[in-house]
Amino acid sequence: MTPLPARPRPFSSARRSAARLAAVQAIYEMEVGGRRASRVIEDYERDGFPRDTDAPKDPASDKSWFGDVVSGVEKCRAQLDLLIQDALQKEREVDKLEAVLRAVLRAGVFELAERRDVPARVVISEYIDVAHAFFFGGEPNLVNAVLDRVAHKVRGADIGKDT
């Protein structure tokens, strides 16, 4: 009997989740270190994702997703911050948020605004999980609230259709 040809590997959401976590770390590095996205992406491609992301260090990682989010946040940062500010409670300011929290929100808002191929509820859930990787307090709840408000603004009626 002739063996069946190998099927292409199915998309792994774990790879994209790891890419999101690494993207938040890279966005944080860009802000704190004043580095350009192209430089940070180059370093990650050369050295691999940080060990604590559980992402493999090989080409099987979703490097294109990582690069898209990191470079997109750099390119659209001003617009992203406006969307975040509009979604925050009036007594909070984007610039006063902790840098990692800002990175999580910027990455999540970028995906909501620019990656309409991913359901809004998936984006929100993924970035709540990313927030849980960094915070043990109320920050994941803030991420949920901000991303939900932004999703309703940028995705409109489509947010109710996401499941």
MARZAGU-796221 format. One line per 5 residues: their letters; for each residue x, y, z of N, C-alpha, C. Coordinates in nm, 4 decimals, padded with zeros to 6 digits, m for minus. Example, Ala and Ser with C-alpha at 12.3 -4.5 7.8 and 13.67 -1.06 7.14 Angstrom:
REM residues 2
as> 01.3190,m00.5690,00.7800,01.2300,m00.4500,00.7800,01.3200,m00.3300,00.7800 | 01.2850,m00.2250,00.7080,01.3670,m00.1060,00.7140,01.2900,00.0030,00.7870
REM end
This chain:
REM residues 163
mtplp> 00.0840,m00.1171,00.0000,00.0000,00.0000,00.0000,00.0887,00.1236,00.0000 | 00.0535,00.2198,m00.0832,00.1300,00.3429,m00.0941,00.0889,00.4391,00.0170 | 00.1866,00.4925,00.0887,00.1501,00.5866,00.1953,00.0913,00.7145,00.1360 | 00.0006,00.7732,00.2103,m00.0600,00.8995,00.1680,00.0440,01.0109,00.1755 | 00.0342,01.1079,00.0846,00.1280,01.2193,00.0936,00.1034,01.2982,00.2220
arprp> 00.2095,01.3531,00.2710,00.1982,01.4312,00.3949,00.1116,01.5532,00.3701 | 00.0215,01.5785,00.4627,m00.0623,01.6980,00.4548,00.0145,01.8162,00.5106 | m00.0162,01.9341,00.4585,00.0478,02.0502,00.5186,00.0065,02.0595,00.6657 | 00.0976,02.1048,00.7470,00.0672,02.1180,00.8891,m00.0421,02.2216,00.9085 | m00.1391,02.1925,00.9928,m00.2437,02.2920,01.0184,m00.1852,02.4108,01.0932
fssar> m00.2523,02.5244,01.0771,m00.2087,02.6435,01.1482,m00.2092,02.6160,01.2974 | m00.1087,02.6584,01.3627,m00.0998,02.6397,01.5066,m00.1265,02.7718,01.5767 | m00.2364,02.7752,01.6503,m00.2665,02.8976,01.7240,m00.1616,02.9212,01.8322 | m00.0964,02.8146,01.8781,00.0086,02.8311,01.9789,00.1244,02.9129,01.9226 | 00.1545,02.8941,01.7944,00.2620,02.9718,01.7316,00.2260,03.1195,01.7269
rsaar> 00.1018,03.1476,01.6909,00.0594,03.2874,01.6836,00.0525,03.3473,01.8240 | 00.0087,03.2706,01.9214,00.0052,03.3198,02.0600,00.1460,03.3536,02.1072 | 00.2403,03.2666,02.0768,00.3798,03.2920,02.1143,00.4327,03.4153,02.0422 | 00.3941,03.4326,01.9162,00.4367,03.5508,01.8404,00.3799,03.6775,01.9022 | 00.2573,03.6717,01.9499,00.1966,03.7889,02.0151,00.2713,03.8243,02.1435
laavq> 00.3025,03.7242,02.2229,00.3758,03.7491,02.3470,00.5131,03.8083,02.3172 | 00.5820,03.7526,02.2199,00.7134,03.8052,02.1817,00.7004,03.9457,02.1235 | 00.5932,03.9728,02.0494,00.5725,04.1064,01.9921,00.5568,04.2095,02.1028 | 00.4837,04.1751,02.2072,00.4678,04.2679,02.3198,00.6037,04.2948,02.3841 | 00.6848,04.1916,02.3997,00.8183,04.2112,02.4553,00.9019,04.3012,02.3653
aiyem> 00.8909,04.2824,02.2347,00.9670,04.3628,02.1392,00.9191,04.5081,02.1395 | 00.7891,04.5290,02.1471,00.7332,04.6648,02.1511,00.7798,04.7354,02.2777 | 00.7841,04.6630,02.3874,00.8370,04.7178,02.5124,00.9843,04.7575,02.4934 | 01.0625,04.6688,02.4338,01.2045,04.6980,02.4066,01.2203,04.8233,02.3215 | 01.1339,04.8381,02.2221,01.1417,04.9546,02.1341,01.1179,05.0827,02.2131
evggr> 01.0187,05.0804,02.2999,00.9875,05.2011,02.3761,01.0947,05.2324,02.4795 | 01.1315,05.1343,02.5573,01.2277,05.1570,02.6658,01.3677,05.1826,02.6118 | 01.4048,05.1104,02.5067,01.5395,05.1243,02.4520,01.5520,05.2223,02.3374 | 01.4393,05.2775,02.2925,01.4424,05.3712,02.1818,01.4896,05.3079,02.0510 | 01.4581,05.1803,02.0332,01.5032,05.1072,01.9143,01.3960,05.1047,01.8074
rasrv> 01.4359,05.0928,01.6835,01.3455,05.0846,01.5690,01.2944,04.9418,01.5552 | 01.1738,04.9292,01.5015,01.1133,04.7974,01.4823,01.2005,04.7085,01.3954 | 01.2536,04.7638,01.2870,01.3338,04.6822,01.1957,01.4533,04.6200,01.2673 | 01.5122,04.6936,01.3568,01.6281,04.6447,01.4319,01.5895,04.5345,01.5309 | 01.4787,04.5565,01.6011,01.4316,04.4579,01.6989,01.3897,04.3293,01.6268
iedye> 01.3183,04.3433,01.5165,01.2759,04.2257,01.4392,01.3983,04.1490,01.3905 | 01.4960,04.2207,01.3409,01.6204,04.1566,01.2947,01.6879,04.0787,01.4074 | 01.6928,04.1375,01.5269,01.7525,04.0691,01.6420,01.6756,03.9424,01.6780 | 01.5429,03.9494,01.6768,01.4618,03.8328,01.7097,01.4783,03.7238,01.6045 | 01.4864,03.7639,01.4772,01.5054,03.6641,01.3720,01.6421,03.5975,01.3820
rdgfp> 01.7410,03.6732,01.4212,01.8756,03.6184,01.4340,01.8892,03.5334,01.5606 | 01.8399,03.5848,01.6723,01.8616,03.5198,01.8017,01.7471,03.4298,01.8463 | 01.6332,03.4379,01.7786,01.5172,03.3591,01.8173,01.4313,03.4336,01.9179 | 01.3132,03.3796,01.9396,01.2224,03.4381,02.0370,01.2794,03.4168,02.1772 | 01.2451,03.5060,02.2704,01.2911,03.4854,02.4085,01.2441,03.3502,02.4602
rdtda> 01.3242,03.2895,02.5435,01.2952,03.1549,02.5930,01.1618,03.1454,02.6662 | 01.1233,03.2481,02.7405,01.0027,03.2358,02.8212,00.8737,03.2453,02.7407 | 00.8811,03.2587,02.6085,00.7593,03.2592,02.5274,00.7178,03.1181,02.4891 | 00.8016,03.0191,02.5156,00.7760,02.8807,02.4756,00.7692,02.8638,02.3246 | 00.8123,02.9649,02.2511,00.8126,02.9539,02.1051,00.9402,02.8843,02.0621
pkdpa> 00.9297,02.7942,01.9649,01.0522,02.7314,01.9174,01.1419,02.8351,01.8515 | 01.2699,02.8071,01.8490,01.3663,02.9015,01.7944,01.3855,02.8797,01.6440 | 01.3002,02.7992,01.5842,01.3177,02.7648,01.4437,01.2160,02.8370,01.3551 | 01.2226,02.8157,01.2236,01.1303,02.8825,01.1325,00.9837,02.8455,01.1527 | 00.9544,02.7440,01.2344,00.8152,02.7075,01.2590,00.7428,02.8140,01.3405
sdksw> 00.8155,02.9028,01.4061,00.7522,03.0123,01.4791,00.6838,03.1049,01.3800 | 00.5788,03.1708,01.4239,00.5062,03.2603,01.3354,00.5761,03.3961,01.3313 | 00.6903,03.3956,01.2660,00.7725,03.5163,01.2594,00.7067,03.6253,01.1760 | 00.6313,03.5883,01.0758,00.5669,03.6911,00.9935,00.4608,03.7655,01.0741 | 00.3873,03.6926,01.1594,00.2868,03.7581,01.2447,00.3558,03.8529,01.3420
fgdvv> 00.4603,03.8039,01.4039,00.5407,03.8843,01.4964,00.5869,04.0132,01.4284 | 00.6468,04.0004,01.3109,00.6977,04.1170,01.2390,00.5883,04.2134,01.1993 | 00.4736,04.1601,01.1583,00.3615,04.2453,01.1198,00.3127,04.3286,01.2376 | 00.2989,04.2668,01.3540,00.2505,04.3386,01.4722,00.3535,04.4422,01.5175 | 00.4786,04.4030,01.5265,00.5828,04.4947,01.5751,00.5982,04.6153,01.4823
sgvek> 00.6111,04.5898,01.3532,00.6289,04.7021,01.2605,00.5007,04.7837,01.2479 | 00.3853,04.7185,01.2573,00.2583,04.7905,01.2511,00.2392,04.8839,01.3688 | 00.2783,04.8396,01.4872,00.2673,04.9257,01.6059,00.3588,05.0471,01.5907 | 00.4788,05.0252,01.5401,00.5687,05.1388,01.5207,00.5087,05.2385,01.4207 | 00.4574,05.1881,01.3117,00.4039,05.2730,01.2046,00.2789,05.3491,01.2489
craql> 00.1918,05.2854,01.3260,00.0604,05.3420,01.3608,00.0504,05.3893,01.5057 | 00.1615,05.4042,01.5731,00.1592,05.4293,01.7178,00.0722,05.5479,01.7582 | 00.0807,05.6583,01.6878,00.0022,05.7763,01.7248,m00.1481,05.7467,01.7163 | m00.1907,05.6806,01.6093,m00.3320,05.6475,01.5930,m00.3771,05.5451,01.6971 | m00.2897,05.4498,01.7267,m00.3222,05.3488,01.8276,m00.3413,05.4142,01.9634
dlliq> m00.2514,05.5061,01.9976,m00.2607,05.5741,02.1269,m00.3890,05.6565,02.1375 | m00.4338,05.7156,02.0271,m00.5604,05.7905,02.0290,m00.6782,05.6968,02.0561 | m00.6777,05.5808,01.9921,m00.7843,05.4837,02.0164,m00.7814,05.4340,02.1606 | m00.6619,05.4090,02.2123,m00.6494,05.3638,02.3516,m00.6978,05.4729,02.4461 | m00.6548,05.5962,02.4225,m00.6942,05.7066,02.5098,m00.8457,05.7232,02.5117
dalqk> m00.9086,05.7133,02.3958,m01.0543,05.7242,02.3893,m01.1231,05.6140,02.4692 | m01.0607,05.4970,02.4766,m01.1211,05.3828,02.5459,m01.0895,05.3791,02.6952 | m00.9904,05.4558,02.7382,m00.9549,05.4582,02.8799,m01.0539,05.5450,02.9575 | m01.0625,05.5191,03.0850,m01.1405,05.6076,03.1703,m01.0734,05.7439,03.1698 | m01.1509,05.8467,03.1853,m01.1012,05.9839,03.1713,m00.9850,06.0181,03.2650
erevd> m00.9792,05.9539,03.3801,m00.8717,05.9870,03.4749,m00.7384,05.9198,03.4416 | m00.7363,05.8374,03.3397,m00.6129,05.7700,03.2992,m00.5618,05.8284,03.1689 | m00.4297,05.8250,03.1526,m00.3682,05.8705,03.0285,m00.2758,05.7608,02.9775 | m00.2709,05.7448,02.8469,m00.1872,05.6420,02.7851,m00.0428,05.6559,02.8323 | 00.0097,05.7773,02.8307,00.1493,05.8002,02.8667,00.1806,05.7673,03.0125
kleav> 00.0789,05.7614,03.0973,00.0998,05.7321,03.2399,00.0869,05.5832,03.2717 | 00.0429,05.5039,03.1748,00.0333,05.3594,03.1959,00.1729,05.2981,03.2033 | 00.1845,05.1864,03.2714,00.3103,05.1123,03.2784,00.3478,05.0692,03.1360 | 00.4751,05.0701,03.1037,00.5231,05.0471,02.9665,00.4801,04.9117,02.9093 | 00.4815,04.8064,02.9889,00.4391,04.6750,02.9381,00.2895,04.6765,02.9077
lravl> 00.2123,04.7414,02.9931,00.0687,04.7512,02.9690,00.0407,04.8296,02.8412 | 00.1151,04.9355,02.8195,00.1031,05.0125,02.6947,00.1346,04.9234,02.5744 | 00.2380,04.8418,02.5858,00.2769,04.7525,02.4759,00.1664,04.6510,02.4463 | 00.1065,04.5943,02.5490,m00.0029,04.4988,02.5304,m00.1192,04.5666,02.4590 | m00.1568,04.6845,02.5070,m00.2702,04.7551,02.4472,m00.2419,04.7969,02.3035
ragvf> m00.1228,04.8461,02.2773,m00.0895,04.8868,02.1400,m00.0952,04.7687,02.0444 | m00.0408,04.6551,02.0850,m00.0431,04.5368,01.9986,m00.1867,04.4907,01.9751 | m00.2660,04.4845,02.0809,m00.4052,04.4415,02.0674,m00.4875,04.5353,01.9818 | m00.4708,04.6650,02.0026,m00.5454,04.7631,01.9237,m00.5006,04.7593,01.7779 | m00.3706,04.7380,01.7542,m00.3240,04.7243,01.6163,m00.3963,04.6100,01.5468
elaer> m00.4019,04.4945,01.6121,m00.4689,04.3801,01.5494,m00.6170,04.4062,01.5268 | m00.6825,04.4710,01.6220,m00.8242,04.5016,01.6041,m00.8465,04.5949,01.4852 | m00.7603,04.6937,01.4722,m00.7775,04.7945,01.3679,m00.7308,04.7461,01.2309 | m00.6237,04.6690,01.2274,m00.5597,04.6368,01.1000,m00.5719,04.4917,01.0550 | m00.5980,04.4008,01.1445,m00.6050,04.2583,01.1085,m00.7492,04.2090,01.1206
rdvpa> m00.8311,04.2529,01.0297,m00.9728,04.2174,01.0331,m00.9984,04.0721,00.9950 | m00.8937,04.0023,00.9533,m00.9068,03.8603,00.9228,m00.9141,03.7760,01.0500 | m00.8842,03.8379,01.1646,m00.8913,03.7682,01.2930,m01.0134,03.8219,01.3678 | m01.1016,03.7343,01.4134,m01.2189,03.7818,01.4871,m01.1786,03.8653,01.6090 | m01.2549,03.9701,01.6324,m01.2243,04.0615,01.7437,m01.2178,03.9872,01.8770
rvvis> m01.3085,03.8947,01.8987,m01.3102,03.8210,02.0268,m01.1822,03.7386,02.0449 | m01.1274,03.6892,01.9368,m01.0014,03.6142,01.9445,m00.8885,03.7082,01.9839 | m00.8825,03.8246,01.9204,m00.7783,03.9224,01.9531,m00.7873,03.9608,02.1003 | m00.9069,03.9925,02.1460,m00.9252,04.0335,02.2861,m00.8811,03.9223,02.3801 | m00.9253,03.8008,02.3552,m00.8888,03.6875,02.4401,m00.7380,03.6642,02.4423
eyidv> m00.6759,03.6712,02.3257,m00.5308,03.6495,02.3175,m00.4541,03.7525,02.3999 | m00.4932,03.8792,02.3906,m00.4185,03.9819,02.4624,m00.4517,03.9861,02.6114 | m00.5672,03.9351,02.6503,m00.5931,03.9148,02.7938,m00.4955,03.8090,02.8450 | m00.4765,03.7027,02.7675,m00.3804,03.5988,02.8062,m00.2383,03.6553,02.8150 | m00.2016,03.7401,02.7194,m00.0693,03.8026,02.7231,m00.0570,03.8872,02.8497
ahaff> m00.1607,03.9633,02.8818,m00.1573,04.0464,03.0035,m00.1386,03.9592,03.1283 | m00.2034,03.8429,03.1304,m00.1872,03.7514,03.2444,m00.0430,03.7009,03.2565 | 00.0297,03.6978,03.1470,00.1698,03.6538,03.1522,00.2579,03.7561,03.2237 | 00.2149,03.8811,03.2272,00.2961,03.9869,03.2864,00.2410,04.0419,03.4176 | 00.1109,04.0289,03.4401,00.0473,04.0949,03.5541,m00.0364,03.9980,03.6360
fggep> m00.0432,04.0251,03.7670,m00.1224,03.9434,03.8581,m00.2366,04.0219,03.9206 | m00.2480,04.1496,03.8875,m00.3531,04.2346,03.9430,m00.4679,04.2544,03.8465 | m00.5169,04.3775,03.8427,m00.6325,04.4114,03.7618,m00.6020,04.4480,03.6176 | m00.4746,04.4465,03.5787,m00.4379,04.4874,03.4427,m00.5069,04.4055,03.3329 | m00.5184,04.2724,03.3461,m00.5903,04.1977,03.2421,m00.7354,04.2451,03.2253
nlvna> m00.7995,04.2865,03.3355,m00.9352,04.3405,03.3255,m00.9357,04.4725,03.2486 | m00.8342,04.5550,03.2712,m00.8227,04.6806,03.1978,m00.8008,04.6527,03.0492 | m00.7163,04.5561,03.0175,m00.6927,04.5172,02.8779,m00.8245,04.4729,02.8148 | m00.8998,04.3913,02.8846,m01.0290,04.3448,02.8347,m01.1209,04.4641,02.8050 | m01.1339,04.5547,02.8998,m01.2242,04.6684,02.8845,m01.1827,04.7591,02.7683
vldrv> m01.0548,04.7916,02.7617,m01.0060,04.8814,02.6566,m01.0217,04.8169,02.5195 | m00.9784,04.6918,02.5056,m00.9876,04.6257,02.3757,m01.1331,04.6061,02.3329 | m01.2219,04.5785,02.4275,m01.3633,04.5641,02.3942,m01.4196,04.6966,02.3424 | m01.3873,04.8064,02.4088,m01.4354,04.9384,02.3636,m01.3794,04.9720,02.2251 | m01.2515,04.9449,02.2052,m01.1898,04.9730,02.0755,m01.2533,04.8854,01.9679
ahkvr> m01.2770,04.7591,01.9991,m01.3384,04.6684,01.9014,m01.4742,04.7205,01.8572 | m01.5535,04.7678,01.9508,m01.6845,04.8224,01.9144,m01.6699,04.9467,01.8268 | m01.5655,05.0224,01.8502,m01.5446,05.1444,01.7715,m01.4927,05.1128,01.6303 | m01.3915,05.0269,01.6204,m01.3278,05.0043,01.4896,m01.3921,04.8921,01.4090 | m01.4604,04.8014,01.4765,m01.5239,04.6907,01.4053,m01.6757,04.7078,01.3952
gadig> m01.7305,04.8002,01.4719,m01.8735,04.8294,01.4648,m01.9597,04.7078,01.4876 | m02.0558,04.6891,01.4006,m02.1532,04.5808,01.4139,m02.0887,04.4433,01.4022 | m01.9715,04.4354,01.3408,m01.9061,04.3050,01.3237,m01.8676,04.2398,01.4550 | m01.8523,04.3190,01.5599,m01.8088,04.2624,01.6892,m01.9122,04.1610,01.7400 | m02.0380,04.1851,01.7184,m02.1423,04.0923,01.7637,m02.1447,03.9629,01.6842
kdt> m02.0890,03.9654,01.5642,m02.0875,03.8461,01.4784,m01.9708,03.7543,01.5099 | m01.8670,03.8081,01.5764,m01.7499,03.7265,01.6120,m01.7886,03.6228,01.7156 | m01.7493,03.5004,01.6910,m01.7675,03.3964,01.7927,m01.6533,03.3004,01.7846
REM end
